[in-house]
Amino acid sequence: MFERVRAAIPVHILPGALQDTDAALRAKLNTSLLKYVPLLEGVPLAVEEVKVCGSIGYIREDTPDIHLLVEVTVLLFKPETGTVLEGIVTRVSNDLTSVLVLGVFTATIRADGRPSSGSSAGHSAGDRVRFIVTGVHVSNDILSIDGGKLRVLQADNHSASASKSRSKSKGGTKRQKSPASASPAGPGGTDGDTPGPREPTGGERLEISAKKAHKEQPAKKKPKTAA
């Protein structure tokens, strides 16, 4: 799956880069990282020990680029059919499961390839899984992987707890009946079934005022009679 190889790779740089050839070559080689390189038959993950082969560069036709042959040590990612890989589930549907390998490469496990005998029957996004490579494809320098016989190594506890809480909230929530609407309050502020106190009429108001005034007047003292 991983290989460290020593290879000679053709590189071209601009004449202005001759002031710092080593930095220019490394910058040029770094543009090939995480992309499929047919010459290496794999995806470079890292390059080191860069060395120019010979002391002469070539300018071809009417382009200003200087073509050099450099020798480098490359760490390659080269999955093959039958390789066992691990990754994190990013998406689950009825037809397929998407798995992110090494945080970069996408693997697709179709429904007929999961689950295998003895493996976990269910999996969800965030789970760490293991699978077997069934095919490798390259499109626009991007490597994609097909897999099968998926097996869950470690479930994502956060996703599992969130899923359980959602299912509990759906199944355990009962619709509460709204309380019966209260009858409109009467004039005195009580329910409509119990009438409030009656407002006094005009004549009754006068009578009440007269009684109140009579109570507030001080009592008259009786005159003393001579003996």
N, CA, C and O of each residue as an XYZ file, in Angstrom:
908
protein
N       0.826     -1.204      0.000
C       0.000      0.000      0.000
C       0.868      1.265      0.000
O       0.610      2.199     -0.759
N       1.892      1.287      0.851
C       2.836      2.401      0.886
C       4.195      1.893      0.408
O       4.653      0.822      0.804
N       4.816      2.679     -0.441
C       6.128      2.323     -0.963
C       7.035      3.545     -0.964
O       6.609      4.656     -1.281
N       8.273      3.320     -0.609
C       9.277      4.373     -0.695
C      10.233      3.988     -1.825
O      10.922      2.971     -1.751
N      10.261      4.814     -2.866
C      11.047      4.490     -4.050
C      11.984      5.648     -4.384
O      11.743      6.802     -4.028
N      13.033      5.300     -5.064
C      13.968      6.291     -5.600
C      13.756      6.336     -7.098
O      13.923      5.327     -7.783
N      13.384      7.513     -7.618
C      13.019      7.602     -9.025
C      13.607      8.845     -9.664
O      13.885      9.833     -8.984
N      13.797      8.792    -10.975
C      14.258      9.940    -11.766
C      13.042     10.551    -12.457
O      12.333      9.875    -13.202
N      12.812     11.831    -12.203
C      11.617     12.504    -12.697
C      12.036     13.734    -13.502
O      12.844     14.535    -13.033
N      11.487     13.889    -14.725
C      11.780     15.106    -15.494
C      11.025     16.295    -14.930
O       9.835     16.198    -14.631
N      11.718     17.420    -14.785
C      11.141     18.641    -14.237
C      11.589     19.812    -15.088
O      12.718     19.830    -15.580
N      10.711     20.793    -15.265
C      11.108     22.009    -15.978
C      10.853     23.224    -15.096
O       9.827     23.312    -14.422
N      11.817     24.174    -15.110
C      11.716     25.391    -14.317
C      12.031     26.586    -15.210
O      12.615     26.431    -16.282
N      11.650     27.755    -14.772
C      11.928     28.980    -15.523
C      13.352     29.464    -15.247
O      13.919     29.147    -14.201
N      13.932     30.225    -16.171
C      15.311     30.710    -15.966
C      15.483     31.526    -14.689
O      16.545     31.480    -14.069
N      14.451     32.274    -14.285
C      14.551     33.068    -13.063
C      14.727     32.233    -11.818
O      15.166     32.745    -10.788
N      14.388     30.931    -11.891
C      14.503     30.055    -10.733
C      15.917     29.552    -10.509
O      16.178     28.872     -9.516
N      16.849     29.875    -11.425
C      18.228     29.395    -11.289
C      18.940     30.017    -10.096
O      19.971     29.505     -9.660
N      18.401     31.120     -9.555
C      19.014     31.736     -8.371
C      18.914     30.810     -7.162
O      19.795     30.818     -6.303
N      17.846     30.012     -7.088
C      17.685     29.032     -6.002
C      17.059     27.783     -6.618
O      15.853     27.559     -6.522
N      17.890     26.996     -7.239
C      17.411     25.826     -7.984
C      16.741     24.801     -7.069
O      15.706     24.231     -7.412
N      17.344     24.577     -5.907
C      16.806     23.559     -4.998
C      15.379     23.907     -4.567
O      14.501     23.044     -4.577
N      15.144     25.173     -4.187
C      13.794     25.587     -3.768
C      12.817     25.513     -4.931
O      11.666     25.117     -4.748
N      13.262     25.890     -6.126
C      12.390     25.846     -7.300
C      12.002     24.415     -7.641
O      10.851     24.157     -7.994
N      12.943     23.480     -7.542
C      12.653     22.075     -7.848
C      11.686     21.483     -6.819
O      10.765     20.750     -7.175
N      11.900     21.801     -5.563
C      10.994     21.287     -4.525
C       9.576     21.842     -4.701
O       8.594     21.117     -4.546
N       9.484     23.126     -5.024
C       8.163     23.722     -5.243
C       7.467     23.063     -6.433
O       6.256     22.843     -6.413
N       8.243     22.753     -7.463
C       7.667     22.101     -8.646
C       7.218     20.682     -8.326
O       6.150     20.256     -8.765
N       8.019     19.952     -7.570
C       7.665     18.579     -7.207
C       6.467     18.539     -6.257
O       5.664     17.607     -6.301
N       6.354     19.539     -5.413
C       5.237     19.566     -4.459
C       3.889     19.718     -5.152
O       2.859     19.351     -4.584
N       3.881     20.251     -6.365
C       2.608     20.372     -7.093
C       2.057     19.009     -7.513
O       0.888     18.896     -7.882
N       2.900     17.974     -7.458
C       2.460     16.623     -7.826
C       1.984     15.806     -6.632
O       1.503     14.685     -6.800
N       2.113     16.355     -5.431
C       1.687     15.612     -4.243
C       0.175     15.411     -4.246
O      -0.587     16.287     -4.655
N      -0.240     14.228     -3.777
C      -1.650     13.838     -3.648
C      -2.346     13.724     -5.004
O      -3.575     13.685     -5.069
N      -1.566     13.670     -6.089
C      -2.111     13.453     -7.425
C      -1.489     12.192     -8.010
O      -0.334     11.867     -7.733
N      -2.257     11.499     -8.808
C      -1.740     10.273     -9.413
C      -0.714     10.624    -10.484
O      -0.982     11.436    -11.369
N       0.473     10.001    -10.394
C       1.550     10.218    -11.352
C       1.753      8.918    -12.125
O       2.222      7.937    -11.547
N       1.417      8.880    -13.410
C       1.547      7.628    -14.176
C       2.961      7.064    -14.181
O       3.148      5.848    -14.165
N       3.963      7.952    -14.203
C       5.345      7.482    -14.223
C       5.678      6.670    -12.969
O       6.459      5.720    -13.031
N       5.093      7.041    -11.847
C       5.354      6.352    -10.580
C       4.302      5.294    -10.261
O       4.476      4.489     -9.346
N       3.212      5.305    -11.022
C       2.104      4.366    -10.822
C       1.557      4.441     -9.396
O       1.230      3.425     -8.784
N       1.466      5.648     -8.893
C       0.933      5.846     -7.560
C       0.771      7.321     -7.256
O       0.973      8.175     -8.120
N       0.410      7.606     -6.037
C       0.177      8.983     -5.590
C       1.282      9.385     -4.621
O       1.375      8.804     -3.539
N       2.131     10.365     -4.972
C       3.180     10.807     -4.045
C       2.583     11.490     -2.818
O       1.744     12.384     -2.932
N       3.028     11.053     -1.651
C       2.623     11.684     -0.395
C       3.699     12.621      0.140
O       3.400     13.578      0.855
N       4.952     12.342     -0.209
C       6.063     13.174      0.244
C       7.262     12.926     -0.665
O       7.427     11.836     -1.214
N       8.102     13.961     -0.816
C       9.341     13.836     -1.595
C      10.501     14.335     -0.741
O      10.346     15.254      0.064
N      11.643     13.726     -0.925
C      12.831     14.122     -0.171
C      14.078     13.723     -0.954
O      14.014     12.983     -1.936
N      15.195     14.229     -0.495
C      16.488     13.919     -1.100
C      16.481     14.232     -2.602
O      16.722     13.357     -3.433
N      16.204     15.478     -2.924
C      16.158     15.924     -4.328
C      17.583     16.174     -4.825
O      18.364     16.869     -4.174
N      17.907     15.606     -5.972
C      19.245     15.744     -6.542
C      19.139     15.862     -8.054
O      18.457     15.062     -8.695
N      19.804     16.845     -8.622
C      19.789     17.032    -10.075
C      20.741     16.027    -10.725
O      21.892     15.880    -10.314
N      20.236     15.346    -11.738
C      21.056     14.392    -12.482
C      21.854     15.152    -13.555
O      21.265     15.714    -14.479
N      23.155     15.171    -13.438
C      23.981     15.895    -14.390
C      24.040     17.377    -14.043
O      23.475     17.821    -13.044
N      24.733     18.130    -14.887
C      24.920     19.567    -14.660
C      24.408     20.408    -15.821
O      24.679     21.607    -15.886
N      23.676     19.795    -16.728
C      23.218     20.502    -17.928
C      21.698     20.429    -18.013
O      21.106     19.359    -17.865
N      21.069     21.590    -18.254
C      19.644     21.644    -18.524
C      19.403     21.916    -19.992
O      20.306     22.379    -20.690
N      18.223     21.643    -20.467
C      17.918     21.774    -21.890
C      16.738     22.721    -22.098
O      15.769     22.714    -21.339
N      16.848     23.529    -23.140
C      15.748     24.390    -23.578
C      15.243     23.837    -24.898
O      15.998     23.703    -25.861
N      13.965     23.519    -24.930
C      13.396     22.879    -26.108
C      12.586     23.887    -26.925
O      11.775     24.653    -26.405
N      12.846     23.844    -28.203
C      12.124     24.662    -29.173
C      12.125     26.121    -28.731
O      13.179     26.671    -28.412
N      10.950     26.753    -28.711
C      10.910     28.191    -28.431
C      10.369     28.507    -27.040
O       9.966     29.643    -26.787
N      10.351     27.528    -26.127
C       9.880     27.790    -24.760
C      11.073     28.127    -23.868
O      12.150     27.555    -24.040
N      10.897     29.041    -22.927
C      12.032     29.444    -22.067
C      12.325     28.455    -20.945
O      13.349     28.586    -20.274
N      11.454     27.464    -20.720
C      11.640     26.546    -19.597
C      12.933     25.743    -19.751
O      13.305     25.340    -20.853
N      13.592     25.525    -18.649
C      14.792     24.697    -18.605
C      14.395     23.313    -18.098
O      13.878     23.180    -16.989
N      14.630     22.312    -18.888
C      14.237     20.939    -18.558
C      15.412     20.221    -17.891
O      16.532     20.196    -18.401
N      15.104     19.636    -16.725
C      16.117     18.932    -15.940
C      15.598     17.549    -15.570
O      14.391     17.310    -15.544
N      16.514     16.659    -15.290
C      16.170     15.337    -14.765
C      16.652     15.283    -13.322
O      17.843     15.424    -13.044
N      15.694     15.072    -12.396
C      16.048     15.055    -10.975
C      15.772     13.676    -10.394
O      14.851     12.972    -10.808
N      16.587     13.325     -9.440
C      16.418     12.053     -8.735
C      15.889     12.356     -7.334
O      16.474     13.153     -6.601
N      14.776     11.714     -6.971
C      14.122     11.993     -5.685
C      13.696     10.690     -5.020
O      13.506      9.663     -5.672
N      13.556     10.769     -3.712
C      12.957      9.679     -2.948
C      11.508     10.052     -2.675
O      11.217     11.109     -2.115
N      10.607      9.166     -3.081
C       9.173      9.468     -3.016
C       8.461      8.423     -2.155
O       8.690      7.221     -2.292
N       7.592      8.913     -1.264
C       6.695      8.023     -0.523
C       5.388      7.948     -1.296
O       4.686      8.947     -1.451
N       5.066      6.736     -1.786
C       3.912      6.557     -2.664
C       2.772      5.838     -1.941
O       2.990      4.979     -1.087
N       1.560      6.217     -2.310
C       0.352      5.495     -1.907
C      -0.124      4.713     -3.125
O      -0.555      5.299     -4.118
N      -0.044      3.369     -3.042
C      -0.354      2.519     -4.191
C      -1.304      1.397     -3.774
O      -0.876      0.253     -3.623
N      -2.590      1.710     -3.586
C      -3.534      0.641     -3.237
C      -3.792     -0.269     -4.438
O      -3.885      0.197     -5.573
N      -3.904     -1.547     -4.178
C      -4.185     -2.526     -5.219
C      -5.364     -3.383     -4.810
O      -5.771     -3.386     -3.648
N      -5.910     -4.108     -5.770
C      -7.028     -4.997     -5.471
C      -6.614     -6.022     -4.409
O      -5.600     -6.705     -4.547
N      -7.413     -6.111     -3.359
C      -7.098     -7.004     -2.250
C      -6.458     -6.302     -1.072
O      -6.339     -6.887      0.004
N      -6.037     -5.042     -1.258
C      -5.446     -4.286     -0.149
C      -6.508     -3.966      0.906
O      -7.636     -3.609      0.569
N      -6.146     -4.095      2.167
C      -7.060     -3.765      3.264
C      -6.787     -2.330      3.708
O      -5.657     -1.983      4.051
N      -7.829     -1.502      3.698
C      -7.705     -0.098      4.076
C      -8.662      0.218      5.217
O      -9.638     -0.494      5.452
N      -8.359      1.294      5.911
C      -9.234      1.808      6.953
C      -9.559      3.263      6.662
O      -8.783      3.971      6.020
N     -10.713      3.698      7.140
C     -11.114      5.085      6.929
C     -12.310      5.446      7.787
O     -12.776      4.654      8.606
N     -12.796      6.660      7.582
C     -13.929      7.194      8.327
C     -15.125      7.325      7.392
O     -15.008      7.882      6.300
N     -16.265      6.815      7.818
C     -17.488      6.917      7.018
C     -17.937      8.378      6.975
O     -18.074      9.034      8.008
N     -18.161      8.868      5.756
C     -18.614     10.251      5.599
C     -20.065     10.349      5.155
O     -20.729     11.355      5.406
N     -20.563      9.296      4.489
C     -21.956      9.351      4.017
C     -22.485      7.936      3.845
O     -21.775      7.046      3.377
N     -23.738      7.741      4.229
C     -24.386      6.440      4.110
C     -25.720      6.621      3.408
O     -26.529      7.460      3.803
N     -25.947      5.832      2.365
C     -27.231      5.854      1.655
C     -27.667      4.415      1.428
O     -26.979      3.476      1.829
N     -28.816      4.249      0.780
C     -29.311      2.903      0.516
C     -28.433      2.144     -0.465
O     -28.363      0.916     -0.412
N     -27.759      2.864     -1.362
C     -26.986      2.217     -2.425
C     -25.498      2.093     -2.114
O     -24.858      1.134     -2.546
N     -24.939      3.042     -1.375
C     -23.493      3.014     -1.162
C     -23.104      3.714      0.129
O     -23.889      4.435      0.745
N     -21.856      3.467      0.510
C     -21.244      4.116      1.670
C     -19.952      4.776      1.217
O     -19.132      4.142      0.553
N     -19.761      6.041      1.567
C     -18.535      6.764      1.228
C     -17.615      6.773      2.439
O     -18.041      7.035      3.564
N     -16.335      6.479      2.181
C     -15.337      6.396      3.242
C     -14.153      7.275      2.862
O     -13.686      7.238      1.724
N     -13.671      8.063      3.811
C     -12.505      8.922      3.591
C     -11.270      8.211      4.131
O     -11.187      7.885      5.315
N     -10.308      7.978      3.232
C      -9.090      7.253      3.580
C      -7.931      8.245      3.694
O      -7.706      9.048      2.788
N      -7.203      8.188      4.799
C      -6.065      9.071      5.059
C      -6.453     10.549      5.032
O      -5.595     11.418      4.874
N      -7.734     10.825      5.185
C      -8.204     12.201      5.175
C      -8.181     12.848      3.810
O      -8.414     14.051      3.698
N      -7.901     12.061      2.742
C      -7.746     12.638      1.403
C      -8.526     11.868      0.348
O      -9.257     12.468     -0.439
N      -8.382     10.552      0.323
C      -8.907      9.729     -0.766
C     -10.303      9.215     -0.432
O     -10.612      8.882      0.712
N     -11.132      9.161     -1.467
C     -12.518      8.722     -1.290
C     -12.683      7.293     -1.782
O     -12.302      6.950     -2.901
N     -13.260      6.472     -0.920
C     -13.570      5.089     -1.282
C     -15.077      4.906     -1.270
O     -15.779      5.479     -0.436
N     -15.566      4.101     -2.205
C     -16.996      3.850     -2.328
C     -17.259      2.367     -2.134
O     -16.704      1.529     -2.845
N     -18.104      2.053     -1.173
C     -18.512      0.668     -0.926
C     -19.982      0.562     -1.284
O     -20.831      1.175     -0.636
N     -20.279     -0.206     -2.301
C     -21.658     -0.325     -2.759
C     -22.427     -1.301     -1.875
O     -21.845     -2.076     -1.115
N     -23.765     -1.238     -1.999
C     -24.626     -1.990     -1.088
C     -24.372     -3.482     -1.159
O     -24.488     -4.172     -0.146
N     -24.023     -4.004     -2.345
C     -23.803     -5.441     -2.457
C     -22.474     -5.858     -1.836
O     -22.186     -7.048     -1.714
N     -21.665     -4.870     -1.443
C     -20.390     -5.193     -0.819
C     -20.364     -4.978      0.671
O     -19.293     -5.045      1.276
N     -21.513     -4.720      1.295
C     -21.576     -4.523      2.740
C     -22.898     -5.051      3.273
O     -23.897     -5.005      2.556
N     -22.943     -5.546      4.491
C     -21.764     -5.874      5.273
C     -21.305     -7.296      4.993
O     -22.052     -8.070      4.394
N     -20.109     -7.657      5.405
C     -19.629     -9.012      5.215
C     -20.055     -9.875      6.394
O     -20.515     -9.371      7.418
N     -19.894    -11.187      6.229
C     -20.253    -12.085      7.318
C     -19.344    -11.836      8.512
O     -18.124    -11.749      8.370
N     -19.938    -11.726      9.670
C     -19.170    -11.481     10.878
C     -18.926    -10.017     11.147
O     -18.379     -9.676     12.195
N     -19.309     -9.138     10.244
C     -19.089     -7.719     10.471
C     -20.319     -7.104     11.089
O     -21.370     -7.738     11.188
N     -20.175     -5.861     11.505
C     -21.308     -5.163     12.091
C     -22.370     -4.927     11.032
O     -22.062     -4.582      9.891
N     -23.622     -5.115     11.424
C     -24.704     -5.010     10.449
C     -25.017     -3.574     10.097
O     -25.512     -3.308      9.001
N     -24.742     -2.635     10.997
C     -25.074     -1.240     10.731
C     -23.892     -0.333     10.960
O     -23.011     -0.632     11.767
N     -23.875      0.769     10.252
C     -22.820      1.759     10.438
C     -23.395      3.112     10.081
O     -24.416      3.206      9.400
N     -22.736      4.156     10.543
C     -23.219      5.512     10.309
C     -22.037      6.433     10.115
O     -20.889      6.041     10.323
N     -22.322      7.662      9.713
C     -21.270      8.654      9.475
C     -20.463      8.870     10.743
O     -21.025      9.006     11.829
N     -19.146      8.900     10.602
C     -18.258      9.075     11.731
C     -17.630      7.794     12.236
O     -16.665      7.843     12.998
N     -18.160      6.636     11.824
C     -17.603      5.359     12.259
C     -16.273      5.087     11.555
O     -16.094      5.418     10.383
N     -15.355      4.480     12.291
C     -14.099      4.008     11.676
C     -14.333      2.591     11.172
O     -14.787      1.724     11.919
N     -14.018      2.360      9.895
C     -14.314      1.074      9.272
C     -13.077      0.532      8.564
O     -12.104      1.247      8.321
N     -13.150     -0.749      8.245
C     -12.116     -1.422      7.468
C     -12.783     -2.110      6.288
O     -13.878     -2.658      6.416
N     -12.123     -2.081      5.145
C     -12.698     -2.701      3.948
C     -11.577     -3.215      3.050
O     -10.401     -2.930      3.281
N     -11.954     -3.970      2.030
C     -11.006     -4.531      1.079
C     -11.167     -3.824     -0.260
O     -12.288     -3.658     -0.742
N     -10.066     -3.409     -0.862
C     -10.090     -2.712     -2.144
C     -10.476     -3.702     -3.250
O      -9.876     -4.768     -3.385
N     -11.484     -3.328     -4.030
C     -11.912     -4.157     -5.157
C     -11.579     -3.523     -6.506
O     -11.694     -4.174     -7.545
N     -11.166     -2.252     -6.493
C     -10.806     -1.586     -7.739
C     -10.259     -0.196     -7.487
O     -10.570      0.429     -6.474
N      -9.438      0.287     -8.417
C      -8.834      1.613     -8.331
C      -9.055      2.326     -9.655
O      -8.841      1.747    -10.720
N      -9.485      3.591     -9.590
C      -9.758      4.374    -10.800
C      -9.057      5.728    -10.699
O      -8.871      6.273     -9.611
N      -8.675      6.256    -11.863
C      -8.027      7.559    -11.925
C      -8.774      8.434    -12.916
O      -9.021      8.028    -14.052
N      -9.132      9.636    -12.485
C      -9.795     10.594    -13.357
C      -9.259     11.984    -13.033
O      -9.361     12.456    -11.900
N      -8.680     12.637    -14.056
C      -8.086     13.974    -13.873
C      -7.063     13.995    -12.735
O      -7.043     14.909    -11.911
N      -6.232     12.981    -12.712
C      -5.151     12.851    -11.717
C      -5.669     12.596    -10.304
O      -4.893     12.648     -9.350
N      -6.961     12.324    -10.152
C      -7.538     12.048     -8.840
C      -7.799     10.553     -8.712
O      -8.445      9.943     -9.564
N      -7.284      9.976     -7.630
C      -7.439      8.541     -7.387
C      -8.721      8.284     -6.604
O      -8.979      8.934     -5.591
N      -9.521      7.335     -7.078
C     -10.717      6.910     -6.351
C     -10.678      5.395     -6.184
O     -10.088      4.677     -6.992
N     -11.317      4.932     -5.122
C     -11.203      3.535     -4.728
C     -12.586      2.914     -4.615
O     -13.517      3.544     -4.114
N     -12.717      1.676     -5.083
C     -13.909      0.861     -4.849
C     -13.571     -0.188     -3.807
O     -12.460     -0.719     -3.792
N     -14.522     -0.488     -2.938
C     -14.246     -1.446     -1.874
C     -15.426     -2.341     -1.570
O     -16.522     -2.155     -2.097
N     -15.186     -3.304     -0.721
C     -16.225     -4.243     -0.307
C     -15.870     -4.848      1.038
O     -14.811     -4.571      1.601
N     -16.783     -5.690      1.553
C     -16.603     -6.371      2.833
C     -16.263     -5.378      3.945
O     -15.260     -5.508      4.646
N     -17.115     -4.411      4.072
C     -16.909     -3.365      5.076
C     -17.143     -3.908      6.474
O     -18.068     -4.685      6.707
N     -16.302     -3.492      7.388
C     -16.423     -3.916      8.785
C     -16.200     -2.715      9.704
O     -15.235     -1.971      9.530
N     -17.076     -2.529     10.667
C     -16.961     -1.410     11.607
C     -15.939     -1.746     12.683
O     -16.048     -2.771     13.357
N     -14.944     -0.876     12.839
C     -13.927     -1.053     13.879
C     -14.265     -0.283     15.138
O     -14.083     -0.776     16.251
N     -14.761      0.938     14.952
C     -15.093      1.792     16.103
C     -16.239      2.699     15.725
O     -16.140      3.482     14.781
N     -17.324      2.592     16.462
C     -18.493      3.430     16.200
C     -18.270      4.817     16.764
O     -17.599      4.998     17.779
N     -18.847      5.787     16.083
C     -18.778      7.168     16.560
C     -19.825      7.342     17.636
O     -21.019      7.397     17.343
N     -19.380      7.430     18.895
C     -20.322      7.528     20.021
C     -21.186      8.769     19.930
O     -22.361      8.742     20.297
N     -20.607      9.860     19.442
C     -21.373     11.100     19.354
C     -22.541     10.934     18.395
O     -23.661     11.344     18.700
N     -22.282     10.326     17.220
C     -23.355     10.132     16.238
C     -24.386      9.157     16.756
O     -25.586      9.342     16.549
N     -23.908      8.086     17.450
C     -24.852      7.091     17.953
C     -25.775      7.692     19.002
O     -26.983      7.459     18.974
N     -25.209      8.473     19.938
C     -26.041      9.076     20.978
C     -27.015     10.086     20.392
O     -28.159     10.187     20.834
N     -26.552     10.837     19.386
C     -27.440     11.807     18.747
C     -28.577     11.101     18.032
O     -29.717     11.566     18.059
N     -28.270      9.967     17.384
C     -29.307      9.224     16.682
C     -30.323      8.656     17.655
O     -31.525      8.677     17.387
N     -29.831      8.132     18.821
C     -30.751      7.583     19.805
C     -31.650      8.666     20.391
O     -32.846      8.446     20.584
N     -31.079      9.830     20.673
C     -31.879     10.908     21.246
C     -32.938     11.375     20.274
O     -34.054     11.718     20.667
N     -32.569     11.386     18.960
C     -33.570     11.777     17.959
C     -34.701     10.767     17.883
O     -35.869     11.140     17.774
N     -34.349      9.467     17.940
C     -35.392      8.446     17.857
C     -36.282      8.475     19.093
O     -37.489      8.254     18.998
N     -35.680      8.750     20.264
C     -36.498      8.844     21.476
C     -37.445     10.025     21.427
O     -38.596      9.934     21.854
N     -36.946     11.141     20.900
C     -37.787     12.331     20.841
C     -38.942     12.132     19.875
O     -40.030     12.673     20.074
N     -38.697     11.341     18.810
C     -39.772     11.093     17.846
C     -40.795     10.120     18.400
O     -41.999     10.327     18.249
N     -40.310      9.029     19.061
C     -41.221      7.996     19.527
C     -41.848      8.296     20.865
O     -42.954      7.827     21.133
N     -41.183      9.065     21.724
C     -41.671      9.280     23.069
C     -42.466     10.541     23.271
O     -43.097     10.706     24.314
N     -42.458     11.426     22.315
C     -43.176     12.685     22.467
C     -44.646     12.461     22.149
O     -44.982     12.011     21.053
N     -45.516     12.769     23.087
C     -46.953     12.659     22.866
C     -47.547     14.038     22.724
O     -47.132     15.005     23.364
N     -48.512     14.084     21.877
C     -49.173     15.360     21.648
C     -50.134     15.640     22.791
O     -51.081     14.888     23.020
N     -49.886     16.712     23.493
C     -50.733     17.071     24.618
C     -51.983     17.788     24.138
O     -51.956     18.626     23.236
N     -53.101     17.409     24.801
C     -54.351     18.065     24.457
C     -54.365     19.453     25.063
O     -53.987     19.647     26.218
N     -54.796     20.392     24.285
C     -54.875     21.762     24.790
C     -56.016     21.863     25.774
O     -57.088     21.314     25.523
N     -55.820     22.553     26.894
C     -56.895     22.668     27.898
C     -58.101     23.378     27.311
O     -57.997     24.218     26.417
N     -59.265     22.995     27.864
C     -60.499     23.611     27.366
C     -60.449     25.106     27.572
O     -60.024     25.596     28.618
N     -60.875     25.796     26.587
C     -60.827     27.259     26.652
C     -61.765     27.753     27.734
O     -62.899     27.289     27.845
N     -61.289     28.694     28.531
C     -62.086     29.225     29.638
C     -63.220     30.066     29.107
O     -63.115     30.719     28.069
N     -64.307     30.030     29.851
C     -65.456     30.838     29.450
C     -65.104     32.302     29.634
O     -64.330     32.640     30.529
N     -65.642     33.156     28.827
C     -65.328     34.579     28.967
C     -65.761     35.100     30.328
O     -66.837     34.766     30.824
N     -64.921     35.908     30.913
C     -65.208     36.426     32.252
C     -66.367     37.393     32.200
O     -66.573     38.114     31.223
N     -67.116     37.381     33.290
C     -68.242     38.293     33.391
C     -67.780     39.680     33.755
O     -66.578     39.936     33.825
N     -68.704     40.571     33.987
C     -68.337     41.951     34.284
C     -67.484     42.070     35.530
O     -66.689     43.003     35.643
N     -67.629     41.152     36.463
C     -66.878     41.255     37.706
C     -65.547     40.559     37.657
O     -64.859     40.529     38.677
N     -65.131     39.988     36.527
C     -63.837     39.358     36.402
C     -63.855     37.879     36.671
O     -62.794     37.257     36.625
N     -65.031     37.251     36.960
C     -65.100     35.812     37.207
C     -65.505     35.122     35.936
O     -65.717     35.755     34.901
N     -65.610     33.788     36.028
C     -66.001     33.038     34.841
C     -67.397     33.422     34.410
O     -68.180     33.982     35.177
N     -67.689     33.103     33.157
C     -68.988     33.494     32.599
C     -70.138     32.790     33.278
O     -71.264     33.288     33.255
N     -69.868     31.570     33.919
C     -70.968     30.862     34.562
C     -71.414     31.566     35.851
O     -72.576     31.434     36.236
N     -70.536     32.303     36.521
C     -70.876     32.980     37.778
C     -70.946     34.474     37.522
O     -69.913     35.099     37.283
N     -72.116     35.060     37.565
C     -72.236     36.476     37.262
C     -71.554     37.323     38.333
O     -71.563     36.953     39.507
N     -70.968     38.445     37.948
C     -70.290     39.346     38.866
C     -71.283     40.211     39.622
O     -72.479     40.170     39.335
N     -70.808     40.992     40.582
C     -71.707     41.856     41.375
C     -72.396     42.893     40.490
O     -71.811     43.421     39.545
N     -73.680     43.171     40.834
C     -74.476     44.092     40.026
C     -74.082     45.524     40.356
O     -73.851     45.858     41.518
N     -74.005     46.372     39.331
C     -73.695     47.784     39.530
C     -74.905     48.491     40.138
O     -76.028     48.274     39.681
N     -74.700     49.353     41.184
C     -75.855     50.065     41.790
C     -76.448     51.082     40.811
O     -75.756     51.634     39.957
N     -77.759     51.307     40.969
C     -78.435     52.292     40.127
C     -78.199     53.684     40.679
O     -77.542     53.852     41.707
N     -78.754     54.707     39.974
C     -78.533     56.084     40.394
C     -79.141     56.383     41.752
O     -78.523     57.052     42.581
N     -80.390     55.875     41.990
C     -81.041     56.136     43.258
C     -80.311     55.496     44.416
O     -80.198     56.075     45.497
N     -79.813     54.288     44.178
C     -79.085     53.579     45.237
C     -77.773     54.292     45.566
O     -77.342     54.304     46.719
N     -77.144     54.880     44.559
C     -75.905     55.616     44.817
C     -76.175     56.792     45.757
O     -75.403     57.032     46.686
N     -77.287     57.538     45.518
C     -77.627     58.672     46.366
C     -77.887     58.235     47.794
O     -77.429     58.888     48.732
N     -78.615     57.143     47.977
C     -78.928     56.646     49.309
C     -77.656     56.264     50.054
O     -77.505     56.555     51.241
N     -76.750     55.610     49.345
C     -75.472     55.199     49.963
C     -74.670     56.426     50.376
O     -74.058     56.441     51.444
N     -74.675     57.468     49.519
C     -73.914     58.689     49.824
C     -74.506     59.391     51.040
O     -73.762     59.897     51.879
N     -75.858     59.430     51.152
C     -76.502     60.100     52.284
C     -76.172     59.391     53.594
O     -75.875     60.043     54.595
N     -76.220     58.072     53.591
C     -75.904     57.310     54.794
C     -74.455     57.539     55.217
O     -74.146     57.651     56.403
N     -73.572     57.606     54.213
C     -72.153     57.814     54.516
C     -71.923     59.181     55.118
O     -71.142     59.328     56.059
N     -72.631     60.235     54.555
C     -72.479     61.592     55.087
C     -73.031     61.685     56.508
O     -72.452     62.378     57.345
N     -74.140     61.000     56.797
C     -74.750     61.028     58.110
C     -73.811     60.414     59.156
O     -73.726     60.901     60.284
N     -73.112     59.348     58.774
C     -72.195     58.706     59.705
C     -70.994     59.587     59.995
O     -70.458     59.559     61.103
N     -70.564     60.371     59.012
C     -69.368     61.181     59.183
C     -69.632     62.445     60.009
O     -68.691     63.023     60.553
N     -70.925     62.896     60.117
C     -71.217     64.107     60.903
C     -71.019     63.816     62.393
O     -71.422     62.758     62.877
N     -70.392     64.765     63.128
C     -70.193     64.552     64.584
C     -71.519     64.678     65.342
O     -72.387     65.457     64.947
N     -71.670     63.943     66.388
C     -72.904     63.960     67.187
C     -73.038     65.293     67.928
O     -72.063     65.784     68.497
N     -74.243     65.883     67.925
C     -74.487     67.171     68.608
C     -74.650     66.953     70.123
O     -75.322     66.022     70.566
N     -74.008     67.848     70.902
C     -74.118     67.751     72.367
C     -75.425     68.406     72.855
O     -75.813     69.470     72.371
N     -76.072     67.775     73.788
C     -77.309     68.321     74.339
C     -76.978     69.461     75.285
O     -76.029     69.362     76.064
N     -77.773     70.582     75.228
C     -77.499     71.746     76.134
C     -77.793     71.367     77.586
O     -78.730     70.626     77.883
N     -76.946     71.913     78.489
C     -77.161     71.653     79.905
C     -78.272     72.545     80.439
O     -78.364     73.718     80.076
N     -79.127     71.980     81.314
C     -80.259     72.740     81.910
C     -79.810     73.269     83.260
O     -79.031     72.642     83.977
N     -80.334     74.458     83.580
C     -79.966     75.081     84.857
C     -80.624     74.311     85.993
O     -81.744     73.820     85.849
N     -79.941     74.208     87.102
C     -80.502     73.491     88.263
C     -81.580     74.319     88.938
O     -82.164     73.883     89.929
